[in-house]
Amino acid sequence: MSSPAPVVSVLLDPDWAAGTLVDDVRRGLGATPLRLPPKWLYDDEGSRLFDLITRLPEYYPTEAERAILDLHGADIAEACDATTVVELGSGTSDKTRVLLDAFDATGRLRRFVPVDVSEATLRAAADMLDERYPDVAIEAVVGDFTLHLGDLPGGDRRLVAFLGGTIGNLYVEERGAFLGALADSLDPGDWLLIGTDLVKSSDRLIAAYNDSQGVTSAFVTNSLTVLNRELGADFDLDAFSYVPFWDAHMERMDLRLRSEAPQRVSIPGADLEVDLASGEEIRVEISTKFRPEGIRAELGAAGFEVAHIWTDPADDFALTLASLR
């Protein structure tokens, strides 16, 4: 018997993006040091550029994670008793299909809940998934995983998948808050599958975020285009250079835009003017790299117990399965 038609629940207010952007810009560019949240990298053009990044020879994380899913998808499905899979930041659910295939093969998968801020992307993915898994209920949620964890559908044993190394874009205090909120939204015995990039040589890391074709530079600089378009800002993109560097103390890549000359930028949509000195930088994104013991410690502090850590053959990336105590 086939499942019902896909359900799409819209939890985001229609004005969410505009209001959140203004708040983020006032908070980030009205403080010192200057910074912008990385979520504003992903407009249509930013998403297109990031898709190109995932295909670059220097950028290994996407294919490394896919290799783990290909090699160990069945092991992940067998290692936990979940009947519902929830994916945070699912997008097109491309890589997740490998995981869903493995869960579907067990005969236990009853429901898939993709969560993303893009309603159009989710609706298209839900229709595709409904065709691919006719016996699985698709209950998509249009929401922000930093706001709507408490609204995740319950009632089954759940596995929450948070893939792509996205956890590494959060600062350490933000990671603690996120994992704590996720634990509060789950029931004891529910599962978490989290993707993390692993610490490796600084040369490889810098190459991965400073590709020879300049795609990552265009991707990070596009954040200023978003502010020009959405808030009427007058950022001169040619007045900034892209500066990626490895922060060995925090074990993270730090992606910044550096002002090449003194300049004043007007952002009327946020009622803000920003004065930048020559050489002053705007931090746009971080990408933290992890060690297995660090993963265990951060998950343990939030109440999760690690059951297994799988890595790709080169030990570049990890998928960690943990249960809520």
C-alpha positions as CSV (number, residue, x, y, z in Angstrom):
1,M,0.0,0.0,0.0
2,S,1.4,3.4,-1.0
3,S,1.9,6.2,1.4
4,P,-0.2,9.3,1.4
5,A,0.9,12.3,-0.9
6,P,3.8,14.3,0.5
7,V,3.0,16.8,3.2
8,V,4.9,20.2,3.2
9,S,4.6,22.2,6.5
10,V,5.6,25.8,6.2
11,L,6.9,27.1,9.6
12,L,8.8,30.1,8.3
13,D,7.0,33.5,8.2
14,P,7.0,34.9,4.6
15,D,9.0,37.9,5.9
16,W,11.5,35.7,7.8
17,A,14.4,36.1,5.4
18,A,14.1,39.9,5.1
19,G,13.8,40.4,8.9
20,T,16.5,37.9,9.7
21,L,18.9,39.4,7.2
22,V,18.5,42.9,8.7
23,D,19.0,41.6,12.2
24,D,22.1,39.7,11.2
25,V,23.6,42.6,9.3
26,R,23.0,45.0,12.1
27,R,24.5,42.6,14.7
28,G,27.4,41.5,12.5
29,L,28.5,44.7,10.7
30,G,27.6,46.9,13.7
31,A,30.1,45.2,15.9
32,T,33.9,44.6,16.0
33,P,35.3,42.5,14.5
34,L,33.0,42.5,11.5
35,R,31.2,39.4,10.4
36,L,28.3,38.0,8.4
37,P,26.5,34.7,9.0
38,P,27.3,32.2,6.3
39,K,23.6,31.4,5.5
40,W,23.5,34.5,3.4
41,L,26.0,32.9,1.0
42,Y,23.3,30.7,-0.3
43,D,21.0,32.7,-2.6
44,D,20.5,31.2,-6.1
45,E,23.8,32.3,-7.4
46,G,25.6,31.3,-4.2
47,S,24.0,27.9,-4.3
48,R,25.1,27.5,-8.0
49,L,28.7,28.4,-7.1
50,F,28.7,26.1,-4.1
51,D,27.6,23.2,-6.3
52,L,30.6,24.0,-8.6
53,I,32.8,24.0,-5.5
54,T,31.8,20.5,-4.6
55,R,33.0,19.3,-8.0
56,L,36.4,21.0,-7.8
57,P,39.5,18.7,-7.6
58,E,40.8,20.5,-4.6
59,Y,37.5,20.3,-2.6
60,Y,37.3,16.8,-1.0
61,P,34.5,16.9,1.7
62,T,31.5,16.2,-0.5
63,E,32.9,13.2,-2.2
64,A,34.5,11.9,1.0
65,E,31.2,12.0,2.8
66,R,29.5,10.3,-0.2
67,A,32.1,7.6,-0.1
68,I,31.3,6.9,3.6
69,L,27.5,6.6,2.7
70,D,28.3,4.4,-0.2
71,L,30.5,2.1,1.9
72,H,28.6,2.1,5.2
73,G,25.0,3.1,4.5
74,A,23.8,-0.4,5.3
75,D,26.0,-0.5,8.4
76,I,24.4,2.8,9.6
77,A,20.9,1.5,9.0
78,E,21.6,-1.7,10.8
79,A,23.3,0.0,13.7
80,C,20.2,1.9,14.8
81,D,16.5,1.1,15.1
82,A,15.1,4.3,13.6
83,T,11.9,4.2,11.6
84,T,11.9,7.9,10.8
85,V,14.8,9.8,9.2
86,V,15.0,13.6,9.6
87,E,17.5,15.6,7.6
88,L,18.4,19.1,8.6
89,G,19.3,21.4,5.8
90,S,18.3,18.8,3.3
91,G,18.3,20.8,0.1
92,T,17.7,18.4,-2.8
93,S,18.3,15.4,-0.5
94,D,20.9,14.2,-3.1
95,K,23.4,12.4,-0.9
96,T,20.7,11.3,1.5
97,R,19.1,9.0,-1.0
98,V,22.0,6.6,-0.4
99,L,21.1,6.6,3.3
100,L,17.4,6.3,2.6
101,D,18.0,3.4,0.2
102,A,19.9,1.6,3.0
103,F,17.1,2.3,5.5
104,D,14.4,1.3,3.0
105,A,16.2,-2.0,2.4
106,T,15.7,-2.9,6.1
107,G,11.9,-2.7,5.7
108,R,11.8,-0.4,8.8
109,L,11.7,3.0,7.2
110,R,8.2,4.6,7.6
111,R,8.8,8.3,7.2
112,F,11.3,10.8,5.9
113,V,11.3,14.4,7.1
114,P,13.5,16.8,5.1
115,V,14.0,20.2,6.7
116,D,15.1,23.3,4.7
117,V,14.5,27.0,4.4
118,S,13.7,26.8,0.6
119,E,10.1,25.8,0.0
120,A,10.5,25.5,-3.7
121,T,13.5,23.1,-3.3
122,L,11.7,21.1,-0.7
123,R,8.5,20.7,-2.7
124,A,10.5,19.5,-5.8
125,A,12.5,17.1,-3.6
126,A,9.4,15.8,-1.8
127,D,7.8,14.9,-5.2
128,M,10.9,13.1,-6.3
129,L,11.3,11.2,-3.1
130,D,7.6,10.2,-3.1
131,E,8.2,8.5,-6.5
132,R,11.4,6.9,-5.3
133,Y,10.0,5.6,-2.0
134,P,6.3,5.0,-2.6
135,D,5.9,3.2,0.8
136,V,7.5,5.9,2.8
137,A,5.6,9.0,4.1
138,I,7.3,12.2,3.1
139,E,6.7,15.0,5.6
140,A,8.8,18.0,4.5
141,V,9.3,21.0,6.9
142,V,10.1,24.5,5.6
143,G,12.0,25.8,8.5
144,D,15.3,27.0,10.0
145,F,17.0,24.3,11.9
146,T,18.3,26.9,14.4
147,L,14.7,27.9,15.2
148,H,12.4,24.9,14.6
149,L,14.0,21.9,16.2
150,G,11.1,21.7,18.7
151,D,8.6,21.4,15.8
152,L,10.1,18.2,14.3
153,P,7.5,15.5,13.9
154,G,7.6,12.9,16.7
155,G,5.9,9.6,17.4
156,D,8.6,7.2,16.0
157,R,12.1,6.3,16.8
158,R,14.0,9.0,14.9
159,L,17.4,9.4,13.3
160,V,18.4,13.1,12.7
161,A,20.9,13.4,9.9
162,F,23.0,16.6,9.8
163,L,25.4,16.1,6.9
164,G,27.9,18.0,4.9
165,G,30.1,19.2,7.7
166,T,27.6,22.1,8.3
167,I,28.1,21.8,12.1
168,G,31.6,23.2,11.4
169,N,30.2,26.5,10.2
170,L,29.0,27.2,13.8
171,Y,31.2,28.7,16.4
172,V,32.0,26.5,19.4
173,E,29.3,28.2,21.6
174,E,26.8,28.0,18.8
175,R,27.6,24.3,18.4
176,G,26.9,23.7,22.1
177,A,23.6,25.6,21.9
178,F,22.5,23.8,18.7
179,L,23.3,20.3,20.1
180,G,21.6,21.1,23.4
181,A,18.5,22.3,21.6
182,L,18.5,19.2,19.4
183,A,18.8,17.0,22.4
184,D,15.9,18.8,24.0
185,S,13.8,18.2,20.9
186,L,14.5,14.4,20.8
187,D,13.5,11.5,23.0
188,P,15.9,9.2,24.8
189,G,17.0,6.5,22.4
190,D,16.6,8.7,19.3
191,W,19.7,9.0,17.0
192,L,21.9,11.6,15.5
193,L,24.1,11.1,12.4
194,I,26.5,14.0,12.0
195,G,29.0,14.7,9.3
196,T,32.3,16.4,10.3
197,D,35.4,17.3,8.3
198,L,38.6,16.0,10.0
199,V,41.8,17.9,10.9
200,K,44.5,17.4,8.2
201,S,47.5,19.2,6.7
202,S,47.1,23.0,6.4
203,D,48.2,22.8,2.8
204,R,45.3,20.6,1.8
205,L,42.8,22.6,3.7
206,I,43.9,26.0,2.3
207,A,43.9,24.5,-1.2
208,A,40.4,23.2,-0.7
209,Y,39.1,26.7,0.2
210,N,41.3,28.7,-2.2
211,D,40.8,26.8,-5.5
212,S,42.8,27.7,-8.6
213,Q,39.7,28.6,-10.6
214,G,38.6,31.3,-8.0
215,V,35.2,29.7,-7.5
216,T,35.4,29.9,-3.7
217,S,36.5,33.5,-3.9
218,A,33.4,34.3,-6.1
219,F,31.2,32.3,-3.7
220,V,32.3,34.3,-0.6
221,T,32.3,37.6,-2.4
222,N,28.7,36.9,-3.5
223,S,27.6,37.6,0.1
224,L,28.2,41.3,-0.6
225,T,26.1,41.1,-3.8
226,V,23.2,39.7,-1.6
227,L,23.5,42.8,0.6
228,N,23.6,45.2,-2.3
229,R,20.5,43.6,-3.8
230,E,18.4,42.9,-0.8
231,L,19.3,46.0,1.4
232,G,20.4,48.5,-1.2
233,A,24.0,48.5,0.0
234,D,26.8,50.0,-2.1
235,F,29.6,47.5,-1.5
236,D,32.2,47.8,-4.3
237,L,33.1,44.2,-4.9
238,D,36.4,45.2,-6.5
239,A,37.5,46.9,-3.3
240,F,37.7,43.6,-1.5
241,S,40.0,40.6,-1.7
242,Y,39.2,37.1,-0.6
243,V,41.4,35.9,2.4
244,P,41.2,32.3,3.5
245,F,43.5,31.1,6.3
246,W,44.0,28.2,8.6
247,D,43.5,29.0,12.3
248,A,45.7,26.4,13.9
249,H,44.6,27.3,17.5
250,M,40.9,26.9,16.8
251,E,41.5,24.2,14.1
252,R,39.2,25.9,11.6
253,M,39.4,27.5,8.2
254,D,38.5,31.2,8.4
255,L,37.1,32.8,5.2
256,R,37.2,36.6,5.1
257,L,36.9,39.6,2.8
258,R,39.6,42.3,3.2
259,S,39.0,45.9,2.4
260,E,41.8,47.0,0.2
261,A,41.3,50.7,1.0
262,P,39.5,52.9,3.5
263,Q,35.9,53.1,2.6
264,R,32.4,53.9,3.9
265,V,29.6,51.5,2.9
266,S,26.0,52.5,3.2
267,I,23.4,49.8,3.9
268,P,20.1,51.7,3.8
269,G,17.9,48.6,4.2
270,A,19.5,48.0,7.6
271,D,19.8,51.7,8.5
272,L,23.5,51.3,8.8
273,E,26.8,52.8,7.7
274,V,30.0,50.9,8.0
275,D,33.5,52.5,8.0
276,L,36.2,50.0,6.9
277,A,39.9,50.8,7.4
278,S,42.4,49.6,4.8
279,G,43.1,46.0,5.6
280,E,40.1,45.5,7.8
281,E,38.3,42.2,7.3
282,I,34.8,40.9,7.3
283,R,34.6,37.3,8.5
284,V,32.0,35.5,6.3
285,E,32.4,31.9,7.2
286,I,34.3,29.5,9.4
287,S,34.7,25.8,8.7
288,T,35.9,23.9,11.8
289,K,37.7,20.7,11.5
290,F,37.4,18.0,14.1
291,R,39.2,15.1,15.8
292,P,37.3,12.0,16.9
293,E,37.9,12.8,20.6
294,G,36.6,16.3,20.1
295,I,33.4,15.0,18.4
296,R,32.8,12.6,21.3
297,A,33.3,15.3,23.9
298,E,31.0,17.9,22.2
299,L,28.3,15.3,21.7
300,G,28.7,13.9,25.2
301,A,28.3,17.4,26.7
302,A,24.9,17.6,25.0
303,G,23.8,14.2,26.2
304,F,24.6,12.0,23.2
305,E,26.5,8.8,23.4
306,V,28.6,7.9,20.4
307,A,27.9,4.4,19.0
308,H,30.2,4.4,16.0
309,I,32.4,6.7,13.9
310,W,32.9,5.8,10.2
311,T,35.5,7.5,8.0
312,D,36.3,7.4,4.2
313,P,39.3,5.4,3.1
314,A,41.6,8.5,3.3
315,D,40.4,9.4,6.8
316,D,39.4,12.9,5.5
317,F,35.8,13.0,6.8
318,A,33.7,11.3,9.5
319,L,30.1,10.3,10.0
320,T,29.3,9.8,13.7
321,L,26.3,7.9,14.9
322,A,25.2,8.8,18.4
323,S,22.1,8.1,20.5
324,L,20.5,10.4,23.1
325,R,21.0,9.1,26.6
